[in-house]
Amino acid sequence: MYEEYIRENKIADKSEDEKNLELIVSIIKTKNELNSAQKNFEFAEEGLIDYYSYQIKANQTKLDYLMKKAQKKGIVLDMINEIYIRKNKA
């Protein structure tokens, strides 16, 4: 009844730089989604106020998580200019 699936090709591991870039892109995307939800909340009608408030909370929680993850990896982001700065590890 159950079929067994075998992976034919091994998924290539990403380099550390690729992982860092993916994390940075996720942070910037989440920040943009948060800003969009905040702007939409300001102009929301009765029925959408709850929706946008949940969206704001979810995006803020996700952004906090991603920023902590970036901090653990030694990644510093200038969130105003949205640039990536690698910390020197001594």
Number of C-alpha atoms within 10 A of each C-alpha: 3 4 5 6 6 6 7 6 6 6 7 6 8 9 9 10 9 11 12 18 13 11 17 21 13 16 22 17 14 20 18 13 17 21 15 14 20 17 12 16 18 10 10 15 10 8 8 13 15 13 13 20 15 13 18 20 14 14 20 17 13 17 20 14 13 18 19 13 13 17 13 10 13 15 18 16 19 9 11 6 7 13 11 14 11 11 12 7 5 3
